[in-house]
Amino acid sequence: MASSTNRKYETRNRDPNPKIAALLVVDMQNYFSSMAKPILDNALTTIDLCRRASIPVFFTRHLHKSPTEIGMLGEWWNGDLIFDGTVDSEIMPEIDRQVIKPDEEIVEKSTYSAFQNTRLQEKLVEIGVEEVIVIGVMTNLCCETTAREAFVKGFRVFFSTDATATVNQELHDATIMNLAYGFAYLVDCERLGRGLLRN
């Protein structure tokens, strides 16, 4: 949830329009489970709210197919990366086996943005999506980069304050402040539920 410090940057309020929105569930994978588990209930609640409003849901997996395509992430993280085929690369069982439906897309990505070198933008446009709701991990890396890129590409962005997480509260809050200032409308489970019920 956004703190009172963050709220001063939240000068715009709006509810998603379920007719033109999609939910992006970012990197809820075993590798990130220590960060993801504290927000798991809120993530599941958000997914359920969106499904009940007939909002399409997209899941992302961050992974690398081979050591030759790691780019700057290899340098930045000293080779501590997620490779396809490993347990770390799989979506958490609480999400994978219980939540993902057969007709829902899993977008594989190899950098922070879910739009880079994927067909996510084309898929969203094909089904008439103009707004995205972002949840998942890590708040300040993949979630934030995806939200910023969505904004730049012309999507209206809604960013969850209580269904995103990262390594500490300071980094989480910094992202929330930056996005509220220039890129995204903030939502949480309660606000999202009220907003979707109004539509």
NORVEN-V131261 format. One record per helix or strand of 3 or more residues. SS is the DSSP state (helix for helix, strand for strand). FROM is the first residue (numbers start at 1). LEN is the number of residues. If there is no record, write none. Layout:
BEGIN
SS	FROM	LEN
SS	FROM	LEN
END
This chain:
BEGIN
helix	4	4
strand	21	6
helix	30	23
strand	56	7
helix	67	3
helix	71	6
helix	87	3
helix	93	4
strand	105	5
helix	120	7
strand	131	7
helix	139	14
strand	156	10
helix	169	14
strand	185	3
helix	189	10
END
